[in-house]
């Protein structure tokens, strides 16, 4: 079985074993207000900018965009129909039938902002160029890619990597930056998780995590090869599509 086929089969079986979501609203624990505050700085200024959420899960990022007044929002998932409440939102939903690259291939230069939260670690290593190139091509020139993924130099790397059958690869700041660079992206930046959180709980959590992150920082400086300076449990990266021509090609699939 090919790696991408294995991932698809894992999700198919999970869907069969999980009752269809019949709720009429997003789950109440979804952190919409906090997400809106966190992303407001990164999102485009124009409220009609084309925004795509790849692997939208419960839809909390799209809900935050709606709360902020954006009007041209799309989401892509393997089984979007299972989240019935999304059908009542002012968003466009797309089904990913086989893989993300194949879906993005038919949307060249269409989006101003693409969001992928805890998706890229599910992509097999030798498909990363295919997906990275597809993301680059799907953005308009000047568009932004926003990625979140577990940090393999964080305090709980093994747990983050092996917590699910469908995690295929792990990222540190250096190899994520390298991947984005060789796929053509410019202005690649790593951001500290929660750096824009304003809630009391978020600030308290950050204070509790601080000693553990410092321990990882010291250990990596003594024994490791960290070049990204990120030691929290999550990596957050942004990158921009510039004038460099896309590499996107079926041979990298």
Phi and psi restraints in degrees (value plus and minus 20) as a CYANA .aco file:
   2 UNK   PHI     -90.2   -50.2
   2 UNK   PSI     131.4   171.4
   3 UNK   PHI     -75.3   -35.3
   3 UNK   PSI     -64.0   -24.0
   4 UNK   PHI     -87.1   -47.1
   4 UNK   PSI     -52.3   -12.3
   5 UNK   PHI     -88.8   -48.8
   5 UNK   PSI     -56.1   -16.1
   6 UNK   PHI     -82.7   -42.7
   6 UNK   PSI     -66.2   -26.2
   7 UNK   PHI     -80.0   -40.0
   7 UNK   PSI     -65.9   -25.9
   8 UNK   PHI     -81.2   -41.2
   8 UNK   PSI     -58.9   -18.9
   9 UNK   PHI     -89.7   -49.7
   9 UNK   PSI     -57.6   -17.6
  10 UNK   PHI     -78.2   -38.2
  10 UNK   PSI     -67.5   -27.5
  11 UNK   PHI     -88.1   -48.1
  11 UNK   PSI     -55.7   -15.7
  12 UNK   PHI     -82.4   -42.4
  12 UNK   PSI     -64.4   -24.4
  13 UNK   PHI     -89.1   -49.1
  13 UNK   PSI     -58.3   -18.3
  14 UNK   PHI     -80.7   -40.7
  14 UNK   PSI     -60.9   -20.9
  15 UNK   PHI     -84.7   -44.7
  15 UNK   PSI     -59.2   -19.2
  16 UNK   PHI     -86.7   -46.7
  16 UNK   PSI     -50.8   -10.8
  17 UNK   PHI    -110.4   -70.4
  17 UNK   PSI     -23.9    16.1
  18 UNK   PHI    -134.8   -94.8
  18 UNK   PSI     107.4   147.4
  19 UNK   PHI     -79.1   -39.1
  19 UNK   PSI     125.1   165.1
  20 UNK   PHI     -81.3   -41.3
  20 UNK   PSI     118.5   158.5
  21 UNK   PHI     -96.3   -56.3
  21 UNK   PSI      90.9   130.9
  22 UNK   PHI    -120.5   -80.5
  22 UNK   PSI     -11.5    28.5
  23 UNK   PHI     -86.4   -46.4
  23 UNK   PSI     131.2   171.2
  24 UNK   PHI    -114.5   -74.5
  24 UNK   PSI     -30.5     9.5
  25 UNK   PHI    -155.2  -115.2
  25 UNK   PSI     143.8   183.8
  26 UNK   PHI     -82.7   -42.7
  26 UNK   PSI     125.8   165.8
  27 UNK   PHI     -72.2   -32.2
  27 UNK   PSI     117.6   157.6
  28 UNK   PHI     -83.3   -43.3
  28 UNK   PSI     -42.3    -2.3
  29 UNK   PHI    -101.5   -61.5
  29 UNK   PSI     -24.0    16.0
  30 UNK   PHI     -84.3   -44.3
  30 UNK   PSI     110.6   150.6
  31 UNK   PHI    -105.5   -65.5
  31 UNK   PSI      40.8    80.8
  32 UNK   PHI     -83.8   -43.8
  32 UNK   PSI     -67.8   -27.8
  33 UNK   PHI     -82.5   -42.5
  33 UNK   PSI     -66.1   -26.1
  34 UNK   PHI     -84.5   -44.5
  34 UNK   PSI     -57.7   -17.7
  35 UNK   PHI     -85.5   -45.5
  35 UNK   PSI     -62.1   -22.1
  36 UNK   PHI     -79.0   -39.0
  36 UNK   PSI     -63.6   -23.6
  37 UNK   PHI     -85.6   -45.6
  37 UNK   PSI     -59.1   -19.1
  38 UNK   PHI     -88.1   -48.1
  38 UNK   PSI     -59.4   -19.4
  39 UNK   PHI    -110.2   -70.2
  39 UNK   PSI     -36.1     3.9
  40 UNK   PHI     -72.2   -32.2
  40 UNK   PSI     -57.7   -17.7
  41 UNK   PHI     -89.8   -49.8
  41 UNK   PSI     -49.0    -9.0
  42 UNK   PHI    -112.2   -72.2
  42 UNK   PSI     -46.1    -6.1
  43 UNK   PHI     -92.6   -52.6
  43 UNK   PSI     137.2   177.2
  44 UNK   PHI     -79.9   -39.9
  44 UNK   PSI     133.5   173.5
  45 UNK   PHI     -92.0   -52.0
  45 UNK   PSI     -55.6   -15.6
  46 UNK   PHI     -94.4   -54.4
  46 UNK   PSI     106.0   146.0
  47 UNK   PHI     -92.6   -52.6
  47 UNK   PSI     -33.7     6.3
  48 UNK   PHI    -120.2   -80.2
  48 UNK   PSI      -6.5    33.5
  49 UNK   PHI     -81.3   -41.3
  49 UNK   PSI     123.9   163.9
  50 UNK   PHI    -100.1   -60.1
  50 UNK   PSI      94.3   134.3
  51 UNK   PHI    -136.8   -96.8
  51 UNK   PSI     112.5   152.5
  52 UNK   PHI    -142.9  -102.9
  52 UNK   PSI     111.3   151.3
  53 UNK   PHI    -130.1   -90.1
  53 UNK   PSI      91.8   131.8
  54 UNK   PHI    -113.0   -73.0
  54 UNK   PSI      99.9   139.9
  55 UNK   PHI      54.9    94.9
  55 UNK   PSI      42.7    82.7
  56 UNK   PHI    -100.1   -60.1
  56 UNK   PSI     -30.0    10.0
  57 UNK   PHI      39.5    79.5
  57 UNK   PSI    -145.0  -105.0
  58 UNK   PHI     -96.7   -56.7
  58 UNK   PSI     -33.5     6.5
  59 UNK   PHI      75.2   115.2
  59 UNK   PSI      -3.8    36.2
  60 UNK   PHI     -84.5   -44.5
  60 UNK   PSI     -54.6   -14.6
  61 UNK   PHI     -88.6   -48.6
  61 UNK   PSI     -63.3   -23.3
  62 UNK   PHI     -83.0   -43.0
  62 UNK   PSI     -58.7   -18.7
  63 UNK   PHI     -82.5   -42.5
  63 UNK   PSI     -59.6   -19.6
  64 UNK   PHI     -85.4   -45.4
  64 UNK   PSI     -59.5   -19.5
  65 UNK   PHI     -84.1   -44.1
  65 UNK   PSI     -61.3   -21.3
  66 UNK   PHI     -82.4   -42.4
  66 UNK   PSI     -61.2   -21.2
  67 UNK   PHI     -81.6   -41.6
  67 UNK   PSI     -53.3   -13.3
  68 UNK   PHI    -102.6   -62.6
  68 UNK   PSI     -23.1    16.9
  69 UNK   PHI      77.6   117.6
  69 UNK   PSI      -9.2    30.8
  70 UNK   PHI     -97.0   -57.0
  70 UNK   PSI     125.9   165.9
  71 UNK   PHI    -141.1  -101.1
  71 UNK   PSI     -24.1    15.9
  72 UNK   PHI    -147.1  -107.1
  72 UNK   PSI      51.5    91.5
  73 UNK   PHI    -132.9   -92.9
  73 UNK   PSI     114.6   154.6
  74 UNK   PHI    -146.2  -106.2
  74 UNK   PSI     132.1   172.1
  75 UNK   PHI    -153.8  -113.8
  75 UNK   PSI     124.4   164.4
  76 UNK   PHI    -147.5  -107.5
  76 UNK   PSI     111.8   151.8
  77 UNK   PHI    -169.8  -129.8
  77 UNK   PSI     147.0   187.0
  78 UNK   PHI     -93.5   -53.5
  78 UNK   PSI     -52.4   -12.4
  79 UNK   PHI    -160.8  -120.8
  79 UNK   PSI      49.8    89.8
  80 UNK   PHI     -82.5   -42.5
  80 UNK   PSI     -44.9    -4.9
  81 UNK   PHI     -88.4   -48.4
  81 UNK   PSI     -35.2     4.8
  82 UNK   PHI     -94.8   -54.8
  82 UNK   PSI     -38.1     1.9
  83 UNK   PHI    -120.9   -80.9
  83 UNK   PSI      64.9   104.9
  84 UNK   PHI     -85.1   -45.1
  84 UNK   PSI     -51.3   -11.3
  85 UNK   PHI     -84.9   -44.9
  85 UNK   PSI     -42.9    -2.9
  86 UNK   PHI     -87.1   -47.1
  86 UNK   PSI     -43.0    -3.0
  87 UNK   PHI     -85.9   -45.9
  87 UNK   PSI     -37.0     3.0
  88 UNK   PHI    -116.7   -76.7
  88 UNK   PSI     -20.0    20.0
  89 UNK   PHI    -110.2   -70.2
  89 UNK   PSI     140.7   180.7
  90 UNK   PHI    -106.8   -66.8
  90 UNK   PSI      43.4    83.4
  91 UNK   PHI    -157.1  -117.1
  91 UNK   PSI     135.9   175.9
  92 UNK   PHI    -119.2   -79.2
  92 UNK   PSI     109.6   149.6
  93 UNK   PHI    -129.8   -89.8
  93 UNK   PSI     114.6   154.6
  94 UNK   PHI    -141.9  -101.9
  94 UNK   PSI     124.4   164.4
  95 UNK   PHI    -117.7   -77.7
  95 UNK   PSI     110.4   150.4
  96 UNK   PHI    -108.4   -68.4
  96 UNK   PSI      87.8   127.8
  97 UNK   PHI    -100.2   -60.2
  97 UNK   PSI     -60.9   -20.9
  98 UNK   PHI    -143.0  -103.0
  98 UNK   PSI     -81.8   -41.8
  99 UNK   PHI    -169.4  -129.4
  99 UNK   PSI     144.4   184.4
 100 UNK   PHI     -83.6   -43.6
 100 UNK   PSI     -60.1   -20.1
 101 UNK   PHI     -82.0   -42.0
 101 UNK   PSI     -61.0   -21.0
 102 UNK   PHI     -84.5   -44.5
 102 UNK   PSI     -59.6   -19.6
 103 UNK   PHI     -84.4   -44.4
 103 UNK   PSI     -67.9   -27.9
 104 UNK   PHI     -88.5   -48.5
 104 UNK   PSI     -43.6    -3.6
 105 UNK   PHI     -78.2   -38.2
 105 UNK   PSI     -48.1    -8.1
 106 UNK   PHI    -117.3   -77.3
 106 UNK   PSI      -5.5    34.5
 107 UNK   PHI    -150.3  -110.3
 107 UNK   PSI      33.7    73.7
 108 UNK   PHI     -88.1   -48.1
 108 UNK   PSI     117.9   157.9
 109 UNK   PHI      28.1    68.1
 109 UNK   PSI      22.9    62.9
 110 UNK   PHI    -124.0   -84.0
 110 UNK   PSI     -45.3    -5.3
 111 UNK   PHI    -135.9   -95.9
 111 UNK   PSI     125.3   165.3
 112 UNK   PHI    -108.4   -68.4
 112 UNK   PSI     -45.1    -5.1
 113 UNK   PHI    -170.7  -130.7
 113 UNK   PSI     106.3   146.3
 114 UNK   PHI    -139.0   -99.0
 114 UNK   PSI     109.3   149.3
 115 UNK   PHI    -133.3   -93.3
 115 UNK   PSI     109.8   149.8
 116 UNK   PHI    -155.3  -115.3
 116 UNK   PSI      87.4   127.4
 117 UNK   PHI    -127.7   -87.7
 117 UNK   PSI      95.1   135.1
 118 UNK   PHI      33.6    73.6
 118 UNK   PSI      31.4    71.4
 119 UNK   PHI    -140.5  -100.5
 119 UNK   PSI     -62.3   -22.3
 120 UNK   PHI     -83.6   -43.6
 120 UNK   PSI     -46.6    -6.6
 121 UNK   PHI     -91.8   -51.8
 121 UNK   PSI     -31.5     8.5
 122 UNK   PHI    -108.8   -68.8
 122 UNK   PSI     -23.9    16.1
 123 UNK   PHI    -111.3   -71.3
 123 UNK   PSI     107.6   147.6
 124 UNK   PHI     -76.9   -36.9
 124 UNK   PSI     126.3   166.3
 125 UNK   PHI     -72.6   -32.6
 125 UNK   PSI     -65.7   -25.7
 126 UNK   PHI    -103.2   -63.2
 126 UNK   PSI     -12.5    27.5
 127 UNK   PHI    -126.4   -86.4
 127 UNK   PSI     -19.2    20.8
 128 UNK   PHI     -86.8   -46.8
 128 UNK   PSI     -55.9   -15.9
 129 UNK   PHI     -86.4   -46.4
 129 UNK   PSI     -61.4   -21.4
 130 UNK   PHI     -78.4   -38.4
 130 UNK   PSI     -66.2   -26.2
 131 UNK   PHI     -93.8   -53.8
 131 UNK   PSI     -62.8   -22.8
 132 UNK   PHI     -79.9   -39.9
 132 UNK   PSI     -63.8   -23.8
 133 UNK   PHI     -85.3   -45.3
 133 UNK   PSI     -57.2   -17.2
 134 UNK   PHI     -86.0   -46.0
 134 UNK   PSI     -60.6   -20.6
 135 UNK   PHI     -82.8   -42.8
 135 UNK   PSI     -63.2   -23.2
 136 UNK   PHI     -81.7   -41.7
 136 UNK   PSI     -66.9   -26.9
 137 UNK   PHI     -86.0   -46.0
 137 UNK   PSI     -52.7   -12.7
 138 UNK   PHI     -94.1   -54.1
 138 UNK   PSI     -37.4     2.6
 139 UNK   PHI    -103.1   -63.1
 139 UNK   PSI     127.9   167.9
 140 UNK   PHI     -92.2   -52.2
 140 UNK   PSI     138.1   178.1
 141 UNK   PHI     -79.6   -39.6
 141 UNK   PSI     107.4   147.4
 142 UNK   PHI      72.9   112.9
 142 UNK   PSI     -26.7    13.3
 143 UNK   PHI     -93.5   -53.5
 143 UNK   PSI     142.4   182.4
 144 UNK   PHI    -138.7   -98.7
 144 UNK   PSI     116.8   156.8
 145 UNK   PHI    -123.0   -83.0
 145 UNK   PSI     112.7   152.7
 146 UNK   PHI    -141.8  -101.8
 146 UNK   PSI      98.5   138.5
 147 UNK   PHI    -138.5   -98.5
 147 UNK   PSI     122.1   162.1
 148 UNK   PHI    -148.1  -108.1
 148 UNK   PSI     120.1   160.1
 149 UNK   PHI    -180.5  -140.5
 149 UNK   PSI     133.5   173.5
 150 UNK   PHI     -78.5   -38.5
 150 UNK   PSI     125.8   165.8
 151 UNK   PHI    -118.3   -78.3
 151 UNK   PSI      97.4   137.4
 152 UNK   PHI     -95.3   -55.3
 152 UNK   PSI     -23.9    16.1
 153 UNK   PHI    -128.0   -88.0
 153 UNK   PSI      -6.5    33.5
 154 UNK   PHI    -105.3   -65.3
 154 UNK   PSI    -199.8  -159.8
 155 UNK   PHI     -87.0   -47.0
 155 UNK   PSI     -45.1    -5.1
 156 UNK   PHI    -146.7  -106.7
 156 UNK   PSI      31.6    71.6
 157 UNK   PHI     -81.7   -41.7
 157 UNK   PSI     -66.6   -26.6
 158 UNK   PHI     -81.9   -41.9
 158 UNK   PSI     -63.6   -23.6
 159 UNK   PHI     -81.4   -41.4
 159 UNK   PSI     -63.4   -23.4
 160 UNK   PHI     -83.8   -43.8
 160 UNK   PSI     -55.7   -15.7
 161 UNK   PHI    -100.6   -60.6
 161 UNK   PSI     -58.7   -18.7
 162 UNK   PHI    -124.0   -84.0
 162 UNK   PSI     -12.0    28.0
 163 UNK   PHI     -86.4   -46.4
 163 UNK   PSI     -40.6    -0.6
 164 UNK   PHI    -159.5  -119.5
 164 UNK   PSI     131.6   171.6
 165 UNK   PHI     -82.2   -42.2
 165 UNK   PSI     -45.7    -5.7
 166 UNK   PHI    -113.3   -73.3
 166 UNK   PSI     -16.4    23.6
 167 UNK   PHI     -98.5   -58.5
 167 UNK   PSI     103.4   143.4
 168 UNK   PHI    -126.7   -86.7
 168 UNK   PSI     -45.2    -5.2
 169 UNK   PHI    -174.0  -134.0
 169 UNK   PSI     134.5   174.5
 170 UNK   PHI    -141.7  -101.7
 170 UNK   PSI     127.3   167.3
 171 UNK   PHI    -140.5  -100.5
 171 UNK   PSI     122.2   162.2
 172 UNK   PHI    -133.4   -93.4
 172 UNK   PSI     152.9   192.9
 173 UNK   PHI     -77.7   -37.7
 173 UNK   PSI     -58.7   -18.7
 174 UNK   PHI     -88.7   -48.7
 174 UNK   PSI     -68.6   -28.6
 175 UNK   PHI     -95.4   -55.4
 175 UNK   PSI     -47.2    -7.2
 176 UNK   PHI     -88.5   -48.5
 176 UNK   PSI     -63.9   -23.9
 177 UNK   PHI     -81.4   -41.4
 177 UNK   PSI     -61.5   -21.5
 178 UNK   PHI     -82.9   -42.9
 178 UNK   PSI     -64.6   -24.6
 179 UNK   PHI     -78.6   -38.6
 179 UNK   PSI     -67.8   -27.8
 180 UNK   PHI     -83.5   -43.5
 180 UNK   PSI     -58.3   -18.3
 181 UNK   PHI     -84.9   -44.9
 181 UNK   PSI     -67.5   -27.5
 182 UNK   PHI     -95.2   -55.2
 182 UNK   PSI     -29.5    10.5
 183 UNK   PHI    -111.3   -71.3
 183 UNK   PSI     -18.2    21.8
 184 UNK   PHI      86.9   126.9
 184 UNK   PSI     -26.0    14.0
 185 UNK   PHI     -91.9   -51.9
 185 UNK   PSI     127.1   167.1
 186 UNK   PHI    -134.1   -94.1
 186 UNK   PSI     151.9   191.9
 187 UNK   PHI      29.9    69.9
 187 UNK   PSI      31.1    71.1
 188 UNK   PHI    -102.7   -62.7
 188 UNK   PSI     105.8   145.8
 189 UNK   PHI    -153.7  -113.7
 189 UNK   PSI     121.8   161.8
 190 UNK   PHI    -121.7   -81.7
 190 UNK   PSI     118.0   158.0
 191 UNK   PHI    -141.0  -101.0
 191 UNK   PSI     126.9   166.9
 192 UNK   PHI     -94.9   -54.9
 192 UNK   PSI     107.0   147.0
 193 UNK   PHI     -78.8   -38.8
 193 UNK   PSI     116.4   156.4
 194 UNK   PHI      52.1    92.1
 194 UNK   PSI      -9.1    30.9
 195 UNK   PHI     -85.9   -45.9
 195 UNK   PSI     -40.2    -0.2
 196 UNK   PHI    -132.4   -92.4
 196 UNK   PSI      -8.1    31.9
 197 UNK   PHI     -91.0   -51.0
 197 UNK   PSI     117.3   157.3
 198 UNK   PHI    -136.2   -96.2
 198 UNK   PSI     -31.1     8.9
 199 UNK   PHI     -93.9   -53.9
 199 UNK   PSI     137.2   177.2
 200 UNK   PHI     -83.9   -43.9
 200 UNK   PSI     -64.0   -24.0
 201 UNK   PHI     -81.8   -41.8
 201 UNK   PSI     -61.1   -21.1
 202 UNK   PHI     -85.2   -45.2
 202 UNK   PSI     -61.5   -21.5
 203 UNK   PHI     -87.6   -47.6
 203 UNK   PSI     -57.8   -17.8
 204 UNK   PHI     -85.6   -45.6
 204 UNK   PSI     -64.4   -24.4
 205 UNK   PHI     -80.7   -40.7
 205 UNK   PSI     -60.2   -20.2
 206 UNK   PHI     -82.5   -42.5
 206 UNK   PSI     -59.5   -19.5
 207 UNK   PHI     -87.3   -47.3
 207 UNK   PSI     -59.2   -19.2
 208 UNK   PHI     -87.2   -47.2
 208 UNK   PSI     -57.5   -17.5
 209 UNK   PHI     -94.2   -54.2
 209 UNK   PSI     -41.4    -1.4
 210 UNK   PHI     -73.3   -33.3
 210 UNK   PSI     -67.8   -27.8
 211 UNK   PHI     -82.6   -42.6
 211 UNK   PSI     -55.9   -15.9
 212 UNK   PHI     -89.2   -49.2
 212 UNK   PSI     -58.0   -18.0
 213 UNK   PHI     -88.3   -48.3
 213 UNK   PSI     -58.9   -18.9
 214 UNK   PHI     -84.8   -44.8
 214 UNK   PSI     -56.8   -16.8
 215 UNK   PHI     -81.8   -41.8
 215 UNK   PSI     -62.4   -22.4
 216 UNK   PHI     -85.0   -45.0
 216 UNK   PSI     -58.7   -18.7
 217 UNK   PHI     -81.8   -41.8
 217 UNK   PSI     -66.4   -26.4
 218 UNK   PHI     -85.0   -45.0
 218 UNK   PSI     -64.9   -24.9
 219 UNK   PHI     -81.4   -41.4
 219 UNK   PSI     -63.7   -23.7
 220 UNK   PHI     -88.4   -48.4
 220 UNK   PSI     -53.9   -13.9
 221 UNK   PHI     -89.4   -49.4
 221 UNK   PSI     -51.4   -11.4
 222 UNK   PHI    -100.2   -60.2
 222 UNK   PSI     -59.5   -19.5
 223 UNK   PHI    -144.3  -104.3
 223 UNK   PSI     -34.1     5.9
 224 UNK   PHI    -122.2   -82.2
 224 UNK   PSI    -185.0  -145.0
 225 UNK   PHI    -154.8  -114.8
 225 UNK   PSI      13.2    53.2
 226 UNK   PHI     -83.2   -43.2
 226 UNK   PSI     112.6   152.6
 227 UNK   PHI    -144.7  -104.7
 227 UNK   PSI     -20.5    19.5
 228 UNK   PHI    -120.6   -80.6
 228 UNK   PSI     -35.4     4.6
 229 UNK   PHI      50.5    90.5
 229 UNK   PSI      -1.7    38.3
 230 UNK   PHI    -131.4   -91.4
 230 UNK   PSI     103.5   143.5
 231 UNK   PHI    -150.0  -110.0
 231 UNK   PSI     -14.4    25.6
 232 UNK   PHI     -94.7   -54.7
 232 UNK   PSI     157.2   197.2
 233 UNK   PHI     -93.6   -53.6
 233 UNK   PSI     -32.9     7.1
 234 UNK   PHI    -152.2  -112.2
 234 UNK   PSI     121.7   161.7
 235 UNK   PHI    -119.7   -79.7
 235 UNK   PSI     115.3   155.3
 236 UNK   PHI    -146.2  -106.2
 236 UNK   PSI     105.4   145.4
 237 UNK   PHI    -153.0  -113.0
 237 UNK   PSI     124.1   164.1
 238 UNK   PHI    -143.1  -103.1
 238 UNK   PSI     129.8   169.8
 239 UNK   PHI    -171.5  -131.5
 239 UNK   PSI     132.5   172.5
 240 UNK   PHI    -138.8   -98.8
 240 UNK   PSI     120.8   160.8
 241 UNK   PHI    -101.6   -61.6
 241 UNK   PSI     102.1   142.1
 242 UNK   PHI    -122.2   -82.2
 242 UNK   PSI    -166.0  -126.0
 243 UNK   PHI    -109.1   -69.1
 243 UNK   PSI     -24.8    15.2
 244 UNK   PHI     -82.4   -42.4
 244 UNK   PSI     112.6   152.6
 245 UNK   PHI     -87.0   -47.0
 245 UNK   PSI     122.7   162.7
 246 UNK   PHI     -84.6   -44.6
 246 UNK   PSI     127.7   167.7
 247 UNK   PHI    -109.3   -69.3
 247 UNK   PSI     -25.7    14.3
 248 UNK   PHI     -71.1   -31.1
 248 UNK   PSI     104.8   144.8
 249 UNK   PHI    -180.5  -140.5
 249 UNK   PSI     121.2   161.2
 250 UNK   PHI     -78.4   -38.4
 250 UNK   PSI     -45.7    -5.7
 251 UNK   PHI     -87.6   -47.6
 251 UNK   PSI     -37.2     2.8
 252 UNK   PHI    -111.3   -71.3
 252 UNK   PSI     -16.8    23.2
